[in-house]
Amino acid sequence: MGAIEVVPADNQKLLKEFVELPYRLYRGDPYWAPPLRIAVKELLDRGKHPFYANADVEFFLALRGGRVVGRVAAIIDRNHNRFHAENAGFFGFFESENDSEVAGALLSRARQWVFARGAAFLRGPVNPSTNYECGMLVEGFDSSPMLMMTYNPPYYPALMDGLGLRKAKDLYAYLQHSATLETEKIERVGDRALAANGIRIRPIDVKNFQAEVEHVWEVYNAAWQRNWGFVPMTRDEFLLMGKEMKQILKPDFVLIGEKAGRVVGFALGLPDINLALKHAHGSLLPTGLLKILYYQRLVRDIRVLALGVVEEYRASGLAAAFYATLWRNAKRLGFGRCEMSWILEDNVLMNRSLIAMGAKRYKTYRIYEWN
């Protein structure tokens, strides 16, 4: 088989190999949704992407006989470590052939790299933090992921287990169809919450998009600060993500909760653009853009990515009002399947609420740790 060499992807040629590996590994897989190469390159650009202003990252390739057989990123997220007062190291963008020797060489190198920079353990996968795609799929391999959710072959969890990585936390994805969602109770709770607190829910104002995004950013960082694994997003990160989402969002799925002009909560749902991306095969040219535009019109699934409420209204029932409004809008606009993800396994209230509405947990993603 030959020895495995792990090298930094420290030039344009090797970085291109880093980007291209998944397109070879997943070729022919009916469930993989190839991301646009241009978007992957922008996310990996340590000189321009705002994430790297507060992080140190190295990209590694595993080579056997000069052939790329795996990849991983080693990450020190200073934002995370400051916020949680811990010395964590992370791995992300992991891909490997079905070979424990390859996976072991990659993760050992990532662990060595983060430990040399003060980390006490290695956690992942995060691509490159929990604010982006994260987690390894461990259950639910029989369907494609929705946008901004990960996908991997079934052999990946076995590679992790074989190396001795342990579960740090599981993340759940729930699925429900808007036509069969049981909403009567949640609508009653939501309507009472809005009336009792003088809050109104409205679609995002795209004409004042940046101001809207800045208000949502403040709520986002306040609402999630007690959640396991949460990393505050910088203003530049959040604005960039908002700019990227603006291209595909529908205002009726991006909801703002206001009281006397103050934003006190938000809900973010996006059409599952992965359906269209599949047909572009990772490239805009020569025909990828046209295919995306054509198939984007056929998208009838949405993913609810986030729902946040400031602490003083967290127990008010406002979250129920957001969900009820999303479901009503989905039905009205002809959208069917709704994914709610991701939910922490120990978020008892949210898990119980989704099950009570008839939602089904259909995918599980795992964050691992390695001391």
Protein Blocks (a to p, Z undefined) as FASTA:
>chain_A
ZZadddddfbfklmmmmmmmmmmmmgoiakbccddfklmmmmmmmklmmklmmcccdddd
ddeehiafbdcdddddfklmmmnopacdddehiacdddfklmmmmmmmmmmmmmmnopab
dcddddfbfklcedjdfbhplbccdehiacddfklmmmmmmnopacfbdcddddddfklp
cfklmmmmmmmmmmmnopacddddfklmmmmmmmmmmmmmmmmmmpghiacddfklmmmm
mmmmmmmmcfklmccddeehiafbdcdddddfklmmmmnnopabfklmmmmmmmmmmpcb
dcdfbdcddfklmmnommmmmmmmmmmmmmmnopabdcdddddfklmklmmmmmmnopac
fbdcdddddZZ
